[in-house]
Structures are given as C-alpha cells and as structure tokens.
Amino acid sequence: MRRSNVVVVTAAGALALLASSGVATAPVAGAGPSPTATPGPTGGGELVVAFEGDAQRAADAVAAAGGTVVDVNERLDIALVEATSSSFATDVRASGVVTAVARNHSVGSARPGQPHRVVEERPTVAERAVTAGRPGRAGPGGGRREPLAHLQWDMAQMRTDAAHRRATGRGVTVGIIDTGIDASHPDLAANVDVGLSRNLTTDIPAIDGPCEVPTCVDPVDVDEGGHGTHVAGIVAADDDGLGIEGVAPDATLVNVRAGQDSGYFFLYETVGALTYAADAGLDVVNMSFYTDPWLYNCDSPDDYVSGPVTEEQLAEQAFVKETVTAALEDAHARGVTLVAAAGNEATDLAAPTRADATSPDHPAGGEVERVVTRDCPDLPAEGPHVVTVSSTGPSRTKADYSSYGEGVVDVAAPGGYARDLFGTPGFDAPGNRVLSSFPLAVAVAEGLVDEGGVPVDDFSRTSCDRGGRTCGVYTYLQGTSMAAPHVAGLAALVIERYGAGTPGHGHSMDPDAVVDRIERTAADTPCPPGGVEDYADEGRPPEWNATCTGGAADNGFYGEGIVDAAAAVASRR
C-alpha cells in the first residue's frame, strides 16, 4: 500500500510556488479573526529562505537585506539565515532571488515547568509511584542469550529469533533521525558509526537547558534527551550477552541528529538530516517525530474549518509542507527507505477533518484550537514514500494513543500499550511498554535510576557483564515512536537478505521493493468485532473510541498487518 497525501513538485518549483500560492488574502471562513495583513515573518532571528538560481546571488540578497547566511542546502535551494532587521522578510523578497521566508526556531522562552516534547511516552509520576521501592533488576535470559530478552515481548511478537537465522542486518546502515545516540551505551557501542554520524542541531538554552559544551553543539556520540538512544536500541541493540537485542543486532547505526535535547524537530535541521542521509548512502532512516512547530501543515485558508489563522502562519505551514515533501522525494530517489511514526494523537488520519490543540507548539506558547482538513498533513508521517507505522500492545491490539487511518497507516508494529491486557494480572504493568536502551546520565537526571545506576522502580532495568564492570540502563517507554524503529530494523533485515552486495561491502535495495516485502509478509489483522475499539474498560472516555474500517488484509488500524520479521526474510527471494 503506497500513498501520497501531498502534491509533489520539484524542490525549486515547490518553493517558488510558495511565494504566490500559500498565503491567505482574506478572512478564513469560520476561523475567527481575520488574518493579519503581514505577508510573512516580520522579526529577526533564525529563518529559512528559499531561493532560485545561484546560491551566491541569494547570499548577496540576504546580506543586502540585513541578514547573514549560516548554511545552505543546495539540493533543496534553501538557506539558513540569521537576521536582526524587522523588515528583513519584506526586503529580501524584493530582491526577486528569495522566493519565500519562514522562521526556523519558532521559540521564545521556556514556560515554567515545561515538559519534554515527547513526555507522553514516559510513565507518569502516579504510574511510577505504584512501583516505587521495587527496583527492576536483570533476570534469567529465558533460554535466550540476552539477560533481558524475556522482557522483550515486542521481539517475540515480531518473531525476530527465527528471522535472525537468516539475517541480522549486517552491512546495512540505519540512520536515526532523532535527539542523538549515546554511543557509550554498552549495547550500542559496537554498532554506532561515529565517523559517519552528524549533529545538525545547536542547543537552545531557553528550551534545552544550559549547553553542555562551549559551542552548544553536542558531540555526535551523545544523547541528552534519551529518545534517540531508546529508538536506536530497538533497531540494533547488539547481540552481545548484555541487556537486550534489537531487531537488526548487526546493523550499523548512524546518528543523524535533527532533534533538540527537548525533543523539538525544526525545519532546517529535519530536511538537512534527510539530505545528509541520502548523501551518505544510508539504507534506512527512522523518523519518530513530527516537524515543528505545526502538527498539521496547511497551505490554504480553505483548509481551515475552524480556528484563527494568519497569513504568516499559513506561509510557514506551506513552507514546511513543500520543503519536507521535497526532501523526502529526494531521499527516496537516492535509495533511502523512509520509516515514520503515525503519531500519538489517537486521531483518525483518514477522516475528512482533524483537530489540533497543540500547534504551533513552540515553548513561547500561543497554541490555539483549530480544526483542519486532511489536506494538512502530519510530516514526515504523511509524506510521499514513507512507511507510516501504528502501534500495538502485547495483545496485538492497537494502542489507545496511536493515530490510525485507512489508506494512511501502512503497517503496525509493537510500540507498547500500558493499559493493555485488561482483566488480567498484566493490566497496566510497566512491562506492557517497550524496553530499550537509555543514557545513564539522562536516567539519573530523570530519577529513573540512582547515582549508582540502580533503578528506583520497575520502569527501568540495569544489565551488567559477567564481571559487573560494564553496565547498561534500559527503560520502558510507549509510543508510535517505539513502533516505527521496529519497522526500520526489519527493513535492515530485508535489505541484507535480498539486497545487492556482500556482507563485507554493504547492501543496497530499491526502497519500494523493501516496503513491498515488509507489507506482503505482514500478518493480516482484522478490525475488532463491530469495527469499534472501545477503551472504556481501560479508563478512557468515549472520545477515545476508535472506528476501524477495511478488511483483514488492509485496514485503518493495522494497515497491511502487524509486521512479521520471520516471514519477511523466510524465502530465498
């Protein structure tokens, strides 16, 4: 099942189009106050500009308008700019070289008590209090080599043990576009290619906290947020007799950092990560995020059913939509298999409209409630050529938080579901989430372990080598962020098994063929009886109930089915 919910044009054409077609010129029907007369960003700060023609001409135009070019992405004809002039946007457009301008870091100052961007994937304080004083420790391996393997229901659901008899991901490179990878983690160290890794972000103290290094650019082998390290472990935690095992334990992990410590993924860094993945020849990338600051990106006032919108906001969303689309097209054309999380908004993405109470979600505030049409995509999840993944729990039920939608979700994969297994002793247990690697320093800072690395409750585990000298921290999280890397790891198995090349010299495989193999071998999973999943027993109000449409072979909850690693690599071809 392949689909594209956005119009695709060339990068230069798309960005040039933005200047003339993505801006409201009249009040939006039903959308509250009229849009302002401002055609674009009026203040200075960090901005992204689109240009036509020669990059040097664009740099000259930026300088003449009072800005400075910080970086250029020539494949997409965009540049990162710093400006102080309040009239910069108007002045630079007048040059005729720059065709569009949008803010990159839409941030002001942090809100008091501001949570991490993906805080909903962590257990709540109340949930953790239930197991306080019961520290999690490594148990027996349950017949498998890894000490914590018996806690990995997710790998059992995917049948990775059987798959590893035929493929382990050796020779395949998987880019983790996330908050970074802690390459010192003992279950990841052997698989992270630090030389190939890149950090495209600069810490912003207002949202990320104090910089850890003078330049505010973290090294490529650290993760101050934890999210990327957890994702990386799901993909390729090493089969080394310690901790856990990933879907593709011999794959090469590449940190392509586009996420801030706080979990925000801004436009220029996001598209830069996609461009770099293609330049570096990576085989797969995992994208467990959406591009900030807009959850859904509209490019016309007609896309707004309700809620206020300004010309500037429409222009910004249009810029994100066209630029991310162009970057996805470019990466796919250059051989990168693209995998993304469907989102944790419990939204039917196939419905005619979708509600959004979080955008623009930058820490400066200003969020407004709006209802928009399905023509406003969540990116990268709803971009072209992207495998969009929904989330299941241990019982193979769609997790209550997981977004879904017939024709949008391609496959489902284990992502964790705390409230799964209602009516059994396993209901609401920590182990219903997904266990994976986590940076020690972040675990200490978040109170998951004490200063000695000992877990404080059942939501985390430690595992040490035989001598007890090398230990790793592992924690339970849930989200479509955890579902997507299971599919990215599976893509690595498929590429090793069926791609061209040799284990010593890498592999390659057409992304469409990779996706076809994953989808054709996924286990058909029907909609629930009556078509509605009622989450009342799990403590959710009626608005959480989800309607599933489609047949067992392809439906809104599970797409083509729940991925099956053993089946995906079983045949010779």
Salt bridges, closest charged atoms under 4 A:
GLU46 OE2 - HIS105 NE2 3.04
GLU121 OE1 - HIS227 NE2 3.02
GLU127 OE1 - ARG433 NH2 3.02
ASP154 OD2 - HIS486 NE2 2.75
ASP161 OD2 - ARG144 NE 3.14
ASP178 OD1 - HIS227 ND1 2.70
ASP203 OD1 - ARG257 NH2 3.34
ASP218 OD2 - ARG257 NH1 2.90
ASP239 OD1 - ARG145 NH1 3.72
GLU245 OE1 - ARG144 NH2 3.72
GLU245 OE1 - HIS164 ND1 3.58
ASP250 OD2 - ARG170 NH2 3.03
ASP261 OD1 - ARG257 NH2 2.78
GLU269 OE2 - HIS105 NE2 2.96
ASP279 OD1 - ARG334 NH1 2.64
ASP292 OD1 - ARG117 NH2 3.06
ASP299 OD2 - LYS321 NZ 3.30
GLU312 OE2 - ARG103 NE 3.47
GLU316 OE2 - ARG103 NE 3.25
GLU329 OE1 - HIS385 NE2 2.97
ASP330 OD1 - ARG75 NH2 2.68
ASP330 OD2 - ARG334 NH2 2.92
ASP356 OD2 - ARG370 NH2 2.90
ASP361 OD2 - ARG117 NE 3.09
GLU367 OE2 - ARG111 NH1 3.29
GLU382 OE1 - ARG354 NH1 2.61
ASP400 OD2 - ARG540 NE 2.76
ASP410 OD1 - ARG2 NH1 3.47
GLU446 OE2 - ARG122 NH2 3.27
ASP457 OD2 - ARG128 NE 2.95
ASP458 OD2 - ARG134 NH1 3.14
ASP512 OD1 - HIS332 NE2 2.94
ASP516 OD2 - ARG520 NE 2.69
GLU519 OE2 - ARG2 NH1 3.52
ASP564 OD2 - ARG159 NH2 3.00
